[in-house]
Amino acid sequence: MIADSSHVHAGQIRTDFVSFSNRTGLRLAACLDHTGELRTRPWVIVAPKYGETKKNNLQLAYYLAANGLNVLRFDQSNHIGESEGRMQDFALPGVVDDIIGCLDYLEQEQGAPRAVLVSNSLSARCAFRAAARDARISKLISVAGVVNMQATLREVYREDIFGTYLEGRHWGLTDILGFDINGEIFLGTAVEAGMHDLSGTVADIAGLRVPLVYFYGMSDAWISYDDVRRATAGQPRSHLIAVEGAMHEVRENPRAAEDVFRQIVWFSRSDAAYPGAGQAPLQIPDKKIVIAQNRQERERMRRSETPVGTETDFWSGYLEKYSVLEKSDDYRAYIELLGRLCAFRPGALILDAGCGNGMFGLWVVREALRQRRVTTVTNLPSLYVGLDLTERGLNDAMGHHGRALGQSLADPVPKALPGTGYAQFDFNDLTDAAGTPRLPFADNTFDVVCCSLVLSYLKRPHALLQELRRVARPGAVVVLSSMKPHCDMSVIYRDFITQQVTETEVESARDLLRAAGKIRLKEEIGHYAFFSDTELAALAAEAGFTVHESFNSLGQQAIVIKAQK
């Protein structure tokens, strides 16, 4: 079969939801992306990353479909998503079974004897094994593929998890990259299958009888290029491609991701060398079609996955781990940027909408002390109001601000300080007694409004933005921020642990990385939404603000914009 994009129109791409069983009998949920010619065009299987679902590969799938290829993307068994099994039972050999189950389905139901396999990160380790064993895989494409899981986990946790397991330590139910996993199953099956270290990967890749295209990020914090080179040295049909500006999460850099997508399409269709973006005649899928399908699949996942616990409980626990960021150079630079953009002046009334642990408010207090040279609490004018969902966040904020002002904190729960005010508030429930969305402030109250890393976690972010505009004075400065889509927290973690930190601080940083994984999961199932610079600016403009500037900060993983009423 030949991939022919000459008669493909972006609007013709459609998605079918299907299900079938893997070799162990677990039901897999999958999507088929195509233009209706299922029997006449070649197939590509796209395996999801660990901690992600088939939805995350939608954009790539539509690129492939727009260029004359049919795509099967699936949810792994014993994983998040719609396939059968419990996440705590996740194991790498199970993903191999899933991939082979996809090949069985294509051969039996779609008449496709072979397929290209595209994999990413940890799923790539399983793809190496599947391709070494099943001749129906015609080509293997890996993006930031893990080749030495023992080394990768050691780099993440600063602890040799597999080494301690082999020495006899029992892990039980433990957090692995943000998910509660049965350590005995996960570690034991990987070791038994020889999938935990570099030597097993070397053997699998050496046994390939098909081409291997491996994309590696030049700024990848988790994958060693030397390990990649050693893993592929015995495979003459391997082709290593460097991706400039890419971390382990390649999609974090939209330009790099676009280039990788184009090359994946090219190599899925051809064995020839990639001629470059300007020379490769590839079709680009209609963005509106991709967005509409993403919205449909997000809503489908929202219905099928219900987060455990309340938002207040979740964020209270998160803030407990978040405090370690106070010592991170990346986070300090982020807070300094917020402060600089706010253009603080003595006497200004400032609203911190979603103050969390109070780090931005701490900058305000310190700047007020510096500018006004205030040395006692009684001289500090009223200038700062912090709102947050959690009592813990407010207590931490008052504690930070009180210590900055030199106030004694003998009480277990600090009281509000002169010059500051604090209130617990749920931005998902803005309605007042009359049912009108409303913050508890009069119109035109504040000179400065800061809303740091909050909008992504709201059901209706536009409602809060409209209220922020109402309570801001004409000409008020408004600073908004959001984590980027596909943000890669590994860079912040890596930067932090390379500072002079204690073992306790490293463990706290690990906890934060795990918690970030849970946020990514809630984003994946549609409860949260991260915004790009253009999306965040559009939200602000729709609320009536004039957007002036946009910045990347927090290890380049957050978008910050400065606007004005």
Buried (B, 14 or more C-beta within 10 A) or exposed (E): BEBBBEEBEBEBBEBEEBBBBBEBEBBBBBBBBBBEBBEEBBBBBBBBBBBBBBBBBBBBBBBBBBBBBBBBBBBBBBBBBBBBBEBBBBBBBBBBBBBBBBBBBBBEEBEBEBBBBBBBBBBBBBBBBBBBEBEBBBBBBBBBBBBBBBBBBBBBBEEBBBEEBEEEEEBEEBBBBBBBBBBBBBBBBBBEBEBBBBEBBBBBBBBBEBBBBBBBBEBBBBBBEEBBBBBBEEBEBBBBBEBEBBBBBBBBBBEBBBBBBBBBBBBBBEEEEBEEEEEBEBBBBBEEBBEEBBEBBBEBBEEEBEBEEEBBEBBBBBBBBBBBBBBBEBBBEBBEBBBBBBEBEEEBBBBBBBBBBBBBBBBBBBBBBEEBEBEEBEBBBEBBBBBBBBEBBBBBBBBBBBBBBEBEEEEEEBEBBBBBBBEEBEBBEBEEEEEEBBBEBEEEBBBBBBBBBBBBBBEEBEBBBBBBBBBBBEEBBBBBBBBBBBBBBBBBBBBBBEEEBEEEBBBBBBBBBBBBBBBBBBBBBBBBBBBBBEBBBEBBEEBBBEBEEBBEBBBBBBBBBBBBB
